[in-house]
Amino acid sequence: MRIIFVRHAEPDYSIDSLTEKGFKEAKCLSIRVKNWKNITDFYASPLGRAQDTCKTALQYTNRSYQTLEWLKEFNHTIVDKENNIENIIPWDLMPSYWTYLDDIYDKDKWTQTPIYKNANIADHFKEVTKGIDDLLLKYGYKRNGNHYVTDKENDDTTIVLFCHLGVSYVIWGYLTGISPALLWHTFFVAPSSVTVLGCEEREKGIAQFRLQTVGDTKHLALENEPISHMGAFFDIFQD
């Protein structure tokens, strides 16, 4: 099995849609998606920017998609008045703050750091992990500790999730055993980028996910469309 994650194209957050450039990116993506073979199912976040990306990307496929509420962005606000942190998104902490919190680096303890505990991030995290577990169970993969059990062997099921940067990292971290908070602060994937997690069944009945491709934007390069920096605080390398 494999899961393809598509981050929405460049957003216009003020109207929860895409910018003019974002629609260009989604159009570039549609040229790529029409060549994807044997996609089992498509899914999308309920938010407008993901919906618009998905609809545009599927325009040449004659395929439908299903909206999943738990794929919405993981932008639950956090507060730490003692450190003048108020109503910010979970991945917007400064290095001088979060790098001193050792539990941020722990896949089991990160939700219990004071700043995330006060915002009930653990409950929001469980909502997303239950969502992905229920979805994978539909395809025959059941969570068992830190891996999945299945009666399939190198199954060719492929699903595509059109969603967001923050919630993608939550799912990647959960599937691979990495603290999502660490991914939030150390990884970047550009708008409209493609990330692939493949599931290996090297031992009978045991399945483990591995990242194969992270933040790929070749569809933009092929159409000479620049990569957007939305979601990062640095210039994006363009080659």
Buried (B, 14 or more C-beta within 10 A) or exposed (E): BBBBBBBBBBBBEEEBBBBEBBBBBBBBBBBBBBEBEEBEBBBBBBBBBBBBBBBBBBBEBEBEBEBBEBBBBBBBEBEBEEEEBEEBBBBBBEEEEBEEBEBBBBBEBBBEBEBBEEBEBEEBBEBBBEBBBEBBEEBBBEBEEEBBBBEBEEBEBBBBBBBBBBBBBBBBBBBBEBBBBBBBBEBBBBBBBBBBBBBEBEEEEEBBBEBEBBBBBEBBBEBEBBBBBBBEEEEEEEE
